[in-house]
């Protein structure tokens, strides 16, 4: 391995180590902030309830999806009908 490649590998390894250190530092800061908020009673252990999504009027794509469901069901029913008819013959 040449000196240039060794240098590149070392630089990449060092940047990876620095990136991991930054991640660990950020995680420690977040956990510290959470503990402060818990002490103040502003952080709950329970999950928040899901927010209700606002209803929307149907778009063209909604109608296309409904028709696709209907057509798939129609094909399945026709396939059953043909198999039943073939059994009788």
ABEGO torsion letter per residue (X at the ends): XBAAAAAAAAAAAAAAAAAAAAAAAAAAAAAAAAAAAAAAGABBABBBBBBBBBBBBBBAAAAAAAAAAAAAAAAAAAAAAAAAAAAAX
